[in-house]
Amino acid sequence: MSMVHDESILAIDGGTPTVTDPLPPMYPGGMRLDRREEESVLQVVRSRRLFRYYGPGDGESKVDELEQAFAQHVGAGYCLATSSGTAALTAALVGLGVGPGDEVIIPAYTFIATAAAVLAAGAVPVLAEVDESLQLDPNDTASKITERTAALLPVHMRGTPADMDRIGAIARRHGLAMVEDAAQAIGGSYHGQRVGTIGDAGAYSLQFNKIITCGEGGLLVTNDKPLYQRMLMYHDVNAAMRHQIPVEEQRLGVNLRLSELQGAVALVQLRKLETILADMRRHKAAVKEGIATAVEACGARYRQMNSADGDTGLALIFFMPAEARTDRVIGALRAEGVSANRLFSPDRVDHHVYYHWPSLLEKRTCTVPGPWNWHTGSIEYHKDMCPRTLGLLGRAVQLDISPDLTDRQVAQIVEATRKVLDSM
Ligand SMILES: *Cc1c(COP(=O)(O)O)cnc(C)c1O
C-alpha cells in the first residue's frame, strides 16, 4: 500500500498508528512502586515484626500507622485494614448484622466480588440496574426493596461516585444499612465528602489493579464505634482480649488481617495517592476536552457524573449512539494504539457485568446452595434481568487514563480518538 503514511487513513484500514509509544499499563499505584516502598518493606523484615499485633522487637506497626493515616486522610472516625477488599465488604456487612435471610441490593454492574461478599455474609444479593452514570440507579433500587432487604450496597464504579444523596435517602426512609464499595474509587469524593465515609461503612481495595496497591489488601472505614468493634472482632477470629472488649460483648470471627509487609507498601502508596489522582485528573480533563467536539458530532455522549469534582479520573467513558458502531470504534481505537474497551459484550467474559456471573445466576456457592436456602423469598437470576444495564454498557467505550501518560501520549490519544470518531 503506497498510502500508509497518509495521516487520515485509520490504522485499522492500514494507516500508521497515531500513538507512537505504547501506553503505560493501567496499574496506577503499581507502576509507581519505587525505592520508598522497598525501604518500608525492608524496615519490616529487619525488625522481624511481620505480624501486626506483636513481634520480637517493639517497633511501630505499619498496619496501625496505615489505619491512622487513612482515617485521617478521608476524614473517618475509624479505619480497619483487611486482607482484601472482598474481606472488607464482608466484615462491613457482618458487622452491621446482615446475614442469613437478608437481601442486599447491589448494582448489576460491579466486580463479582461485591456479590460474593454478600453471600459470604450469608445474605443474598439482589441486582438493580445502573443509570447513565453507570452507578446504582436509585429508582430501580427503590423498586427492589422488600421486607427482607437489610442493606443497600452502592459501588463507586470506574473511579466516580454513586448518587449518594438519593441512595442515602432511600436507605433512611426504609431504615436500611448502607455500605459503600469504594474499591475502584479510593480518594474520590461526593460533593466534597470522601467516598467510603458517607454510608455506615465504606470498603476499599488495595489489590494490584486498584488506584493504590500492596498486591492484596483492603481498608474499611466507619464513624460508628460499636460497628468498628464488631468489624474488628470479625476480622481477628476472637482476639477480643487484645482489643479490650468486655467478655459478654465478644463475638467469634474469621481471620482477615493484613500483614505488616503489605501494610508497609500500602502506607507508602497512600502518601502517593493525591499525586496519582492529580495526574489522572489532569490527563482526563485534557482528553475529555480534546475529543469533546468529535464525541458530540458522532452522536455519542459522556457518562453522567454524580459529582464531577470528586472523580478520581481513571477512566473516560462515553456512550455511542448505537451498539453496532461500538465494536468498530473500539477496534479502530486499539489499532491506533489507544487503550479502549467496550464495557459489555455477550461474547467477551468480563466479571464486572452480572451477565458474566454464571455462578451467581445459577446460585452456586461452595455450600450448595448456601444462602439461598436460608432465605424465604423467591429470588431468581437470569441473563436478561437488567436490560438497561446491558444496553448502556454495550454502547460504552472506556478509555483508560493512566497517571503516567506523557503530554505527547495525551495529545496522541486525543488525535487518534478524534480521527476514529470523525470517521464513524
Ligand atoms: C476489586 C474490587 C473488589 C474486591 O477487592 P479485592 O481486594 O480484589 O478483594 C470489590 N468491588 C469492586 C467494585 C472491585 O473493583
The ligand as a Tripos MOL2 file, in Angstrom:
@<TRIPOS>MOLECULE
LIG
   15    15     1     0     0
SMALL
NO_CHARGES

@<TRIPOS>ATOM
      1 C1        -11.5620   -5.1050   43.2250 C.3       1 LIG1
      2 C2        -12.9680   -4.9260   43.6510 C.ar      1 LIG1
      3 C3        -13.4760   -5.5770   44.7880 C.ar      1 LIG1
      4 C4        -12.7190   -6.6200   45.5430 C.3       1 LIG1
      5 O1        -11.4860   -6.2220   46.0370 O.3       1 LIG1
      6 P1        -10.3560   -7.3460   46.3030 P.3       1 LIG1
      7 O2         -9.3090   -6.5770   47.0470 O.co2     1 LIG1
      8 O3         -9.8920   -7.8240   44.9750 O.co2     1 LIG1
      9 O4        -10.9670   -8.4060   47.1240 O.co2     1 LIG1
     10 C5        -14.7830   -5.3190   45.1570 C.ar      1 LIG1
     11 N1        -15.5510   -4.4690   44.4670 N.ar      1 LIG1
     12 C6        -15.1070   -3.8240   43.3800 C.ar      1 LIG1
     13 C7        -16.0030   -2.8700   42.6730 C.3       1 LIG1
     14 C8        -13.8030   -4.0530   42.9210 C.ar      1 LIG1
     15 O5        -13.3900   -3.4400   41.8110 O.3       1 LIG1
@<TRIPOS>BOND
     1     1     2 1
     2     2     3 ar
     3     2    14 ar
     4     3     4 1
     5     3    10 ar
     6     4     5 1
     7     5     6 1
     8     6     7 2
     9     6     8 1
    10     6     9 1
    11    10    11 ar
    12    11    12 ar
    13    12    13 1
    14    12    14 ar
    15    14    15 1
@<TRIPOS>SUBSTRUCTURE
     1 LIG1         1 GROUP 0 **** ****
